[in-house]
């Protein structure tokens, strides 16, 4: 292994989120309590959650049967064969799932292609493991949709893994079904495994499930060597229970991850697994996702009004999924502002927290900030109101990007 790069996004969040008055850098759908979760269940006479009568032993090492059964049902769609619960491995959040998967599959001499911009972990960890990493770049002028022709040009004889992030953080865009099919066919042709971080799935608010281009999970694309990771944090509003998972059509991949997992995780908290299984149960999941998709649509309209009002300074590709927007701030002359200084001054003077794009996702994203908009609607409204005041009084004094 080589020295791993500092995790810029998480370091920024750690340094700033506890002091923010209006945290609109947060990427989770507005978090809920156990009481709120129970209220979303169709059966209000359900047993206490969690069941305090159960002994707190390790439980099932790879994850509880209830939780893995519920997850297997989510991946067993009408267009895909059923996924066995044995093909799912529970982890302490998706961040652990991603690291475990990459550690298990990638090493020196391997080549990895990673969809970009994306969560830094997905390309920095393979680099630290000794792999060569190329970025499959998405660009705003193409609505953040990467080119399949460029992907073809990146493939080498030692390409081991193609890494996707769908829906995408930070852009809020999707890899549509036809594009996913092209990626899968390329991978099949070259015997490459496809790993998709699907932590923002299924928060789709700008594309209908009946649209022919609605993106399936990577596990539903008819290729065995595919892997999806997910968690209860983003789409399901339950970051505090620290539950994530690895799912694959390949039992061999699951076994490799399980062998490595023995060194890091005996099991996930039984209390956390109970809450996760309840949230993903058929009596609760539809109401929970309905609440979060509705919140995303409502809040995106509010953010869009802000962008339109300030379109002399702001530009974006409107998100269609997930919880994040990637917004570029420029001067009246069209030059990108220093986004780090923008975020620092904004929080110091108004309490509003954004994440600077060129700090968190790469130096090429000068002027960009990531905004997490699927928080409590009142927090977003008040934060954008404070931002309006900043735009009137402070914005013109910001330095430009170098």
C-alpha positions as CSV (number, residue, x, y, z in Angstrom):
1,X,0.0,0.0,0.0
2,X,1.0,3.6,-0.6
3,X,0.1,6.6,1.6
4,X,-3.6,7.4,1.1
5,X,-4.5,11.0,0.3
6,X,-6.4,13.0,2.9
7,X,-10.1,12.6,2.5
8,X,-11.0,16.2,1.6
9,X,-14.8,16.0,1.7
10,X,-14.9,14.3,5.1
11,X,-12.3,16.6,6.6
12,X,-14.3,19.6,5.5
13,X,-17.5,18.2,6.9
14,X,-15.7,17.3,10.2
15,X,-14.3,20.8,10.5
16,X,-17.5,22.7,9.7
17,X,-20.7,20.8,10.2
18,X,-20.9,21.0,14.0
19,X,-20.8,24.8,13.9
20,X,-23.1,25.4,11.0
21,X,-26.4,27.1,11.7
22,X,-27.8,26.0,8.3
23,X,-26.1,22.9,7.1
24,X,-27.0,22.6,3.4
25,X,-23.9,20.6,2.6
26,X,-25.4,17.5,4.2
27,X,-26.1,14.7,1.7
28,X,-28.7,12.6,3.6
29,X,-32.4,12.9,3.2
30,X,-33.6,14.7,6.3
31,X,-32.9,12.4,9.2
32,X,-35.7,10.9,11.3
33,X,-36.1,9.5,14.8
34,X,-37.2,6.0,15.7
35,X,-40.6,7.5,16.7
36,X,-40.9,9.1,13.2
37,X,-39.9,5.9,11.5
38,X,-42.6,3.9,13.4
39,X,-45.2,6.5,12.4
40,X,-44.4,5.8,8.8
41,X,-45.3,2.1,9.2
42,X,-48.7,1.1,8.0
43,X,-49.3,-1.0,11.1
44,X,-49.2,1.2,14.2
45,X,-49.5,-1.8,16.5
46,X,-46.1,-3.2,15.5
47,X,-43.8,-4.5,18.2
48,X,-41.4,-2.1,20.0
49,X,-38.4,-1.0,18.0
50,X,-35.8,-2.1,18.7
51,X,-36.9,-5.2,20.6
52,X,-35.3,-4.7,24.0
53,X,-36.0,-8.3,25.1
54,X,-33.4,-9.7,22.6
55,X,-30.0,-10.6,24.0
56,X,-27.2,-8.5,22.6
57,X,-24.9,-11.1,21.4
58,X,-23.0,-10.8,18.0
59,X,-26.0,-12.1,16.1
60,X,-25.6,-13.4,12.5
61,X,-22.1,-12.6,11.4
62,X,-22.9,-11.6,7.8
63,X,-26.1,-9.8,8.7
64,X,-29.5,-10.7,10.1
65,X,-31.9,-12.8,8.1
66,X,-34.7,-10.2,8.3
67,X,-32.4,-7.5,6.9
68,X,-30.8,-9.5,4.2
69,X,-34.2,-10.9,3.1
70,X,-35.6,-7.4,2.8
71,X,-32.6,-6.2,0.8
72,X,-32.7,-9.3,-1.5
73,X,-36.3,-8.4,-2.3
74,X,-35.3,-4.9,-3.4
75,X,-32.8,-6.3,-5.9
76,X,-35.2,-9.0,-7.2
77,X,-37.1,-7.0,-9.7
78,X,-39.5,-8.0,-12.5
79,X,-36.7,-7.7,-15.0
80,X,-34.0,-9.6,-13.0
81,X,-33.8,-13.0,-11.4
82,X,-34.2,-13.2,-7.7
83,X,-31.1,-12.3,-5.6
84,X,-30.3,-14.7,-2.8
85,X,-29.9,-13.2,0.7
86,X,-26.6,-15.1,0.7
87,X,-25.3,-12.7,-1.9
88,X,-25.6,-9.8,0.5
89,X,-23.0,-8.8,3.2
90,X,-23.9,-6.3,5.8
91,X,-21.3,-3.6,6.8
92,X,-21.1,-0.6,9.2
93,X,-22.3,1.9,6.5
94,X,-21.5,2.2,2.8
95,X,-18.2,3.8,3.5
96,X,-17.1,0.5,5.1
97,X,-18.7,-1.5,2.2
98,X,-16.8,0.5,-0.4
99,X,-13.4,0.2,1.4
100,X,-13.9,-3.5,2.0
101,X,-14.9,-4.2,-1.6
102,X,-11.9,-2.3,-3.0
103,X,-9.5,-3.9,-0.5
104,X,-10.8,-7.3,-1.5
105,X,-10.6,-7.0,-5.2
106,X,-7.8,-4.5,-6.1
107,X,-4.0,-4.6,-5.8
108,X,-0.7,-3.7,-7.4
109,X,-0.7,-4.3,-11.1
110,X,-4.4,-3.8,-11.5
111,X,-6.0,-1.0,-13.4
112,X,-9.2,0.7,-12.2
113,X,-11.5,3.1,-14.2
114,X,-13.6,5.4,-12.0
115,X,-16.6,7.6,-13.0
116,X,-15.8,11.2,-12.0
117,X,-16.6,13.6,-10.3
118,X,-17.5,11.3,-7.5
119,X,-16.9,10.5,-3.8
120,X,-13.1,10.6,-3.3
121,X,-13.0,7.2,-1.6
122,X,-13.9,5.5,-4.9
123,X,-10.6,6.4,-6.6
124,X,-8.2,7.3,-3.7
125,X,-8.5,3.9,-2.1
126,X,-7.6,1.9,-5.2
127,X,-4.6,4.2,-5.7
128,X,-3.5,3.6,-2.1
129,X,-3.8,-0.2,-2.8
130,X,-1.2,0.1,-5.6
131,X,-3.6,0.1,-8.5
132,X,-3.3,2.4,-11.5
133,X,-6.5,4.6,-11.7
134,X,-7.9,6.5,-14.6
135,X,-10.9,8.8,-14.3
136,X,-13.8,8.5,-16.7
137,X,-14.7,12.2,-16.7
138,X,-18.2,13.6,-16.9
139,X,-18.5,17.2,-18.0
140,X,-21.1,19.9,-17.4
141,X,-21.4,20.7,-21.1
142,X,-22.6,17.2,-21.6
143,X,-25.0,17.4,-18.7
144,X,-22.5,15.4,-16.6
145,X,-23.0,12.3,-18.8
146,X,-19.7,10.6,-19.6
147,X,-18.8,9.3,-23.0
148,X,-18.8,5.6,-23.7
149,X,-16.2,6.2,-26.5
150,X,-13.9,7.7,-23.9
151,X,-14.5,4.7,-21.6
152,X,-13.5,2.4,-24.5
153,X,-10.3,4.3,-24.8
154,X,-9.4,3.9,-21.1
155,X,-9.7,0.1,-21.0
156,X,-6.4,-1.8,-20.8
157,X,-5.4,-5.4,-20.7
158,X,-5.1,-5.2,-16.9
159,X,-8.3,-3.3,-16.2
160,X,-9.8,-5.1,-13.2
161,X,-12.7,-2.8,-12.2
162,X,-15.0,-0.1,-13.6
163,X,-16.4,2.0,-10.7
164,X,-19.7,3.9,-11.1
165,X,-21.6,6.2,-8.8
166,X,-25.3,6.1,-9.8
167,X,-27.1,8.4,-8.9
168,X,-24.1,10.6,-8.8
169,X,-22.6,12.6,-5.9
170,X,-22.1,15.6,-6.4
171,X,-23.9,16.3,-9.7
172,X,-27.3,14.6,-9.0
173,X,-27.3,13.1,-12.5
174,X,-27.8,9.5,-13.5
175,X,-26.3,7.0,-15.9
176,X,-29.3,6.0,-17.9
177,X,-30.3,2.5,-18.7
178,X,-29.0,2.4,-22.3
179,X,-25.6,3.8,-21.1
180,X,-25.4,1.3,-18.3
181,X,-26.1,-1.5,-20.9
182,X,-23.2,-0.3,-23.0
183,X,-20.9,-0.2,-19.9
184,X,-22.0,-3.8,-19.0
185,X,-21.4,-5.1,-22.6
186,X,-17.9,-3.5,-22.6
187,X,-17.2,-5.1,-19.2
188,X,-18.4,-8.5,-20.4
189,X,-16.3,-8.3,-23.5
190,X,-13.2,-7.6,-21.5
191,X,-14.0,-9.7,-18.4
192,X,-14.1,-6.6,-16.2
193,X,-16.1,-6.4,-12.9
194,X,-18.5,-3.4,-12.6
195,X,-18.9,-1.9,-9.2
196,X,-21.7,0.7,-8.7
197,X,-22.0,2.8,-5.5
198,X,-25.8,3.1,-5.4
199,X,-26.0,4.8,-2.0
200,X,-28.4,7.5,-3.4
201,X,-30.7,4.9,-5.0
202,X,-33.8,5.0,-5.2
203,X,-34.2,8.8,-4.8
204,X,-35.3,9.5,-8.4
205,X,-37.3,12.7,-8.6
206,X,-36.7,13.9,-12.1
207,X,-37.3,10.7,-14.1
208,X,-40.3,8.4,-14.0
209,X,-39.9,4.7,-13.2
210,X,-41.9,4.0,-16.4
211,X,-39.4,5.9,-18.6
212,X,-37.5,3.5,-20.8
213,X,-34.2,5.1,-19.7
214,X,-34.9,4.8,-16.0
215,X,-31.7,3.3,-14.6
216,X,-31.8,-0.2,-13.1
217,X,-29.5,-1.3,-10.4
218,X,-26.3,-2.6,-11.8
219,X,-27.4,-6.0,-10.4
220,X,-30.3,-6.0,-12.8
221,X,-28.3,-5.6,-16.0
222,X,-27.8,-9.3,-16.8
223,X,-24.1,-9.5,-16.0
224,X,-22.8,-11.7,-13.1
225,X,-19.7,-9.8,-12.3
226,X,-21.5,-6.8,-10.9
227,X,-21.5,-5.3,-7.4
228,X,-23.7,-2.7,-5.7
229,X,-23.2,-1.0,-2.4
230,X,-25.8,0.9,-0.5
231,X,-26.7,2.2,3.0
232,X,-29.5,3.4,5.2
233,X,-27.9,6.8,5.4
234,X,-28.8,8.8,2.3
235,X,-32.0,7.5,0.8
236,X,-33.5,6.1,4.0
237,X,-32.7,9.0,6.4
238,X,-31.0,6.7,9.0
239,X,-27.3,7.6,9.0
240,X,-27.2,7.2,12.8
241,X,-27.7,3.4,12.7
242,X,-24.6,2.8,10.6
243,X,-25.8,0.0,8.3
244,X,-24.6,-0.5,4.8
245,X,-24.2,-3.5,2.5
246,X,-22.4,-5.2,-0.4
247,X,-24.6,-7.1,-2.9
248,X,-23.4,-9.0,-5.9
249,X,-24.6,-11.6,-8.4
250,X,-21.2,-13.3,-7.9
251,X,-21.0,-15.5,-4.9
252,X,-17.2,-15.6,-5.4
253,X,-17.0,-11.8,-4.9
254,X,-19.1,-12.0,-1.8
255,X,-16.9,-14.7,-0.3
256,X,-13.7,-12.6,-1.0
257,X,-15.2,-9.7,0.8
258,X,-16.4,-11.9,3.7
259,X,-12.9,-13.2,4.1
260,X,-11.4,-9.8,4.3
261,X,-14.3,-8.6,6.5
262,X,-13.3,-11.1,9.2
263,X,-10.3,-8.8,10.0
264,X,-12.4,-5.7,10.5
265,X,-16.0,-6.5,11.5
266,X,-17.4,-9.4,13.4
267,X,-20.9,-8.2,13.0
268,X,-23.0,-5.0,12.8
269,X,-25.0,-3.9,15.9
270,X,-28.1,-6.0,16.4
271,X,-30.0,-2.9,17.4
272,X,-29.1,-1.1,14.2
273,X,-30.0,-4.1,12.1
274,X,-33.4,-4.3,13.7
275,X,-34.1,-0.7,12.8
276,X,-32.8,-1.2,9.2
277,X,-34.9,-4.3,8.7
278,X,-38.0,-2.4,10.0
279,X,-37.4,0.5,7.6
280,X,-36.9,-1.8,4.6
281,X,-40.0,-3.9,5.4
282,X,-43.0,-3.8,3.1
283,X,-45.1,-2.0,5.8
284,X,-42.7,0.9,6.0
285,X,-40.4,1.3,3.0
286,X,-42.9,2.8,0.6
287,X,-44.0,5.5,3.0
288,X,-40.4,6.3,3.9
289,X,-39.3,6.7,0.3
290,X,-42.5,8.6,-0.6
291,X,-41.6,11.1,2.2
292,X,-38.0,11.5,1.0
293,X,-38.8,11.7,-2.8
294,X,-41.5,14.3,-2.0
295,X,-39.1,16.2,0.1
296,X,-36.5,16.2,-2.7
297,X,-39.0,17.5,-5.2
298,X,-40.2,20.3,-2.9
299,X,-36.8,21.4,-1.9
300,X,-35.3,21.2,-5.4
301,X,-38.0,23.7,-6.6
302,X,-36.9,26.1,-3.8
303,X,-33.2,25.7,-4.8
304,X,-34.1,26.2,-8.5
305,X,-35.8,29.5,-7.7
306,X,-32.7,30.7,-6.0
307,X,-30.5,29.6,-9.0
308,X,-32.8,31.4,-11.5
309,X,-32.9,34.6,-9.3
310,X,-29.1,34.7,-9.3
311,X,-28.4,33.3,-12.8
312,X,-25.9,36.1,-13.4
313,X,-23.7,34.4,-10.9
314,X,-24.9,30.8,-10.6
315,X,-25.1,28.0,-13.2
316,X,-25.9,24.3,-12.9
317,X,-27.3,21.2,-14.5
318,X,-30.5,20.6,-12.6
319,X,-30.3,17.3,-10.7
320,X,-32.7,14.5,-11.5
321,X,-31.8,12.1,-8.6
322,X,-30.1,11.9,-5.3
323,X,-29.7,14.7,-2.8
324,X,-27.0,16.9,-4.1
325,X,-26.6,19.7,-6.6
326,X,-23.2,20.9,-8.1
327,X,-23.5,24.7,-8.6
328,X,-20.9,27.0,-10.1
329,X,-20.5,30.5,-8.8
330,X,-18.9,33.1,-11.1
331,X,-18.3,36.8,-11.1
332,X,-20.3,39.2,-13.2
333,X,-17.5,38.8,-15.8
334,X,-18.0,35.0,-15.9
335,X,-14.9,34.0,-14.0
336,X,-15.2,31.4,-11.3
337,X,-14.9,32.6,-7.8
338,X,-12.6,31.0,-5.2
339,X,-15.0,28.4,-3.9
340,X,-13.1,27.7,-0.7
341,X,-13.1,31.3,0.3
342,X,-16.8,31.5,-0.6
343,X,-17.7,28.7,1.7
344,X,-15.5,29.9,4.5
345,X,-16.9,33.5,4.4
346,X,-20.5,32.3,3.9
347,X,-20.4,30.1,7.0
348,X,-18.5,32.7,9.1
349,X,-21.0,35.5,8.3
350,X,-24.3,33.7,7.9
351,X,-23.9,30.2,9.4
352,X,-24.7,28.6,6.0
353,X,-22.6,25.6,5.1
354,X,-21.7,24.6,1.6
355,X,-18.9,22.3,0.4
356,X,-16.3,23.7,-2.0
357,X,-16.1,21.7,-5.2
358,X,-12.5,22.2,-6.1
359,X,-11.5,21.2,-2.5
360,X,-13.7,18.1,-2.4
361,X,-13.8,16.8,-5.9
362,X,-10.7,18.0,-7.8
363,X,-9.0,21.2,-8.8
364,X,-10.7,21.4,-12.1
365,X,-14.0,22.3,-10.4
366,X,-13.1,25.9,-9.7
367,X,-16.1,28.0,-8.6
368,X,-18.2,24.9,-7.8
369,X,-20.0,24.1,-4.5
370,X,-21.9,21.1,-3.5
371,X,-25.3,21.8,-2.0
372,X,-27.3,19.1,-0.2
373,X,-30.9,20.1,-0.6
374,X,-33.0,17.2,0.8
375,X,-32.8,18.4,4.4
376,X,-35.6,19.9,6.4
377,X,-37.4,22.4,4.1
378,X,-37.3,25.2,6.7
379,X,-33.5,24.8,7.0
380,X,-33.1,25.1,3.3
381,X,-35.4,28.1,3.1
382,X,-33.6,29.9,5.9
383,X,-30.2,29.0,4.6
384,X,-31.0,30.3,1.1
385,X,-32.5,33.5,2.6
386,X,-29.2,34.1,4.4
387,X,-27.3,33.3,1.2
388,X,-29.4,36.0,-0.6
389,X,-28.1,38.6,1.9
390,X,-24.6,37.4,1.4
391,X,-25.0,37.7,-2.4
392,X,-26.2,41.3,-2.1
393,X,-23.5,42.5,0.4
394,X,-20.5,40.2,0.2
395,X,-20.3,38.3,-3.0
396,X,-18.6,40.9,-5.2
397,X,-15.8,41.1,-2.7
398,X,-14.8,37.4,-3.1
399,X,-11.5,36.6,-4.8
400,X,-11.5,34.8,-8.1
401,X,-10.2,31.3,-8.5
402,X,-6.5,31.1,-9.4
